[in-house]
Amino acid sequence: MLTNPIEFLSDGQGWLSGVRCMRMELGEPDASGRRRPVALAGSEFELPLSVAIIAIGTTANPIIQSTTPGLKTNPRNYIEANPETQRTSRPGVFAGGDIVTGSATVILAMGAGRKAARSIHEYLAMGEW
């Protein structure tokens, strides 16, 4: 919370070894009333890690179609999923959130996750796999 990654660190052999972060605090409200994060000087710290998943894209990653045969996508390269079950065109593959809707709210993504969880449970309980 209120932490901003500022640099990924290498072990010198091309492998990820950590991330340098900076603590933040909420600044004064702007004209809209929103308090924006402001960096705290001298608050940098490092966390060891070996894997990082970057989830800040604004478009669908084209690797999805090239690595997942039979997975239907729309013209914007987002995955097509049933809005009630989150099922995709591939049996046993469920999708929700921004990769289905495009940029949207966390609340919508959480709702899709709940629907997918229910649908996955039903899929497994029915022995459809």
Secondary structure as the mmCIF struct_conf table of DSSP 4:
data_model
#
loop_
_struct_conf.conf_type_id
_struct_conf.id
_struct_conf.beg_label_comp_id
_struct_conf.beg_label_asym_id
_struct_conf.beg_label_seq_id
_struct_conf.end_label_comp_id
_struct_conf.end_label_asym_id
_struct_conf.end_label_seq_id
STRN STRN1 THR A 3 SER A 10
BEND BEND1 GLY A 12 GLY A 14
STRN STRN2 LEU A 16 PRO A 29
TURN_TY1_P TURN_TY1_P1 ALA A 31 SER A 32
BEND BEND2 GLY A 33 GLY A 33
HELX_LH_PP_P HELX_LH_PP_P1 ARG A 34 ARG A 34
STRN STRN3 ARG A 35 PRO A 48
BEND BEND3 SER A 50 SER A 50
BEND BEND4 THR A 58 THR A 59
TURN_TY1_P TURN_TY1_P2 PRO A 62 PRO A 62
HELX_RH_AL_P HELX_RH_AL_P1 ILE A 63 THR A 67
BEND BEND5 THR A 68 THR A 68
TURN_TY1_P TURN_TY1_P3 PRO A 69 GLY A 70
STRN STRN4 THR A 73 THR A 73
TURN_TY1_P TURN_TY1_P4 PRO A 75 ARG A 76
BEND BEND6 ASN A 77 ASN A 77
HELX_LH_PP_P HELX_LH_PP_P2 TYR A 78 TYR A 78
STRN STRN5 ILE A 79 ILE A 79
HELX_LH_PP_P HELX_LH_PP_P3 GLU A 80 GLU A 80
TURN_TY1_P TURN_TY1_P5 PRO A 83 THR A 85
STRN STRN6 ARG A 87 ARG A 87
BEND BEND7 SER A 89 ARG A 90
TURN_TY1_P TURN_TY1_P6 PRO A 91 GLY A 92
STRN STRN7 PHE A 94 PHE A 94
TURN_TY1_P TURN_TY1_P7 GLY A 97 GLY A 97
HELX_RH_AL_P HELX_RH_AL_P2 ASP A 98 THR A 101
BEND BEND8 GLY A 102 SER A 103
HELX_RH_AL_P HELX_RH_AL_P3 VAL A 106 ALA A 125
TURN_TY1_P TURN_TY1_P8 MET A 126 GLY A 127
#
